[in-house]
């Protein structure tokens, strides 16, 4: 039984008024992230028996406004997502053929480990910096920006780097605590992404490669 | 609270070592700052002549202060080796293996150096073994 199953049972059999969010139930939509026993994780991918605890505590994710019970608004998360310009901006929008990224290219290989973000918001909740500074980009937005910045087809590299380089709310706020990496349900090494962005910013002369 | 901390550590098998290391670095940093103040205070006795300085140093050769010195060594070693870990991470070395980095460098190598210094201090300065 997953924590989500347990909560659904509670809702059906004990208290129909409790509020939580879920959708796919298989860990691919990122809707049901909450704090289970003080760690941000997906309810649908957390088996109660693996928690190895007498009492299972389900709380709303920290650093987000609560809508109802354990359902939170991801508005702060997506505000940063937009600020990092997560959307792809093509260099050649009118190109007659598709740009090809070879499967052996270094960008393609790095992207394979970084592109699985399901925007569940767990990393943003686990990060202690986002808790102190609402303007900080947060791990997911930085990871997304890194993917765009390294993409040879992307046209907005300079804009994105400028946002990432902001001293008070860009990558430099990261203290490499690795909490984001520890909680990511997709096992994305988010701290690694942030370190890569920092190093790229420190060596502007060097071509941005992987 | 304690049970939830225990559950966190159990479940994640110290995946949060990055947070532990960060906290250690802050705490040891503040302790080193306090030590620095004491150190400057003692050194400033030199301006009052050799006798005043010798008196200050004599205070610190008591077994109690020698024990504190072992603690100081531990704080310095933790801060230094964790600093090396942070530098490596910032250089992009071993970021994907941060837990192993914490256990081998900060804890492992730190412990070796700490014991190499702490045992002689304990034997010869505190217990006065000859």
HADDOCK unambig.tbl for C-alpha pairs under 7 A between the chains (distance, minus, plus):
assign (segid A and resid 37 and name CA) (segid B and resid 4 and name CA) 6.37 0.50 0.50
assign (segid A and resid 51 and name CA) (segid B and resid 11 and name CA) 6.55 0.50 0.50
assign (segid A and resid 53 and name CA) (segid B and resid 7 and name CA) 6.88 0.50 0.50
assign (segid A and resid 177 and name CA) (segid B and resid 18 and name CA) 4.58 0.50 0.50
assign (segid A and resid 177 and name CA) (segid B and resid 19 and name CA) 4.78 0.50 0.50
assign (segid A and resid 177 and name CA) (segid B and resid 22 and name CA) 6.20 0.50 0.50
assign (segid A and resid 178 and name CA) (segid B and resid 18 and name CA) 5.22 0.50 0.50
assign (segid A and resid 178 and name CA) (segid B and resid 19 and name CA) 6.75 0.50 0.50
assign (segid A and resid 179 and name CA) (segid B and resid 16 and name CA) 6.20 0.50 0.50
assign (segid A and resid 179 and name CA) (segid B and resid 18 and name CA) 6.99 0.50 0.50
assign (segid A and resid 179 and name CA) (segid B and resid 19 and name CA) 6.67 0.50 0.50
assign (segid A and resid 182 and name CA) (segid B and resid 15 and name CA) 5.76 0.50 0.50
assign (segid A and resid 182 and name CA) (segid B and resid 16 and name CA) 6.41 0.50 0.50
assign (segid A and resid 189 and name CA) (segid B and resid 96 and name CA) 6.89 0.50 0.50
assign (segid A and resid 192 and name CA) (segid B and resid 95 and name CA) 5.78 0.50 0.50
assign (segid A and resid 192 and name CA) (segid B and resid 96 and name CA) 6.70 0.50 0.50
assign (segid A and resid 195 and name CA) (segid B and resid 90 and name CA) 6.40 0.50 0.50
assign (segid A and resid 195 and name CA) (segid B and resid 92 and name CA) 6.48 0.50 0.50
